[in-house]
């Protein structure tokens, strides 16, 4: 006999606000970022990178940004987190990086 007192059912199709945490057994949670919001973040990131005066740092940042874009498209969390770390080292804290990081 199994304990049914913990069973809640599915939450598919519901929309909760940011930072909502459902605690239970066997829970899978994900945050969906609007693709327009993500596109805007990548545009802001490209603008910030273009403002880098040092050619070598700018080229590195452009490469990391390209890799980050690919990682978001492939849902590659390991590469995405690495690219965010590298870009954060070059750019410092940027709102566009925070938005993109929320995907991972």
Steps between C-alpha positions, in 0.01 A plus 500: 500500500642840405465827685261713294504795742787662307349467155401834347464429131639697208555874476533508120368815339516712815689827514680582823705814567880512514668323789207268567628176645286191531650254746408139471640173379586452133448866407635639176489877470612723219482868422387601155645826375314679225704467179456873434645572842792270423555662158504843664753377755729373223465833316591689818794264551624564144477877559694474825766285330532746211592770753812311615806701392757218521481307170614170649250513787223604261576207267504259794170637626346469151611136482364426849170669410468286186567187704247614759235550230566148369482361853157659555375358170626151590405529870865426585510607864868418559629706207248777570615539859865502392439770237309714749790468742751604231285791383442614857878509544535728198188716533424490870140474608263573213121477509505320165721227648265463795203456266686246288628317811141446613464249214760277660 
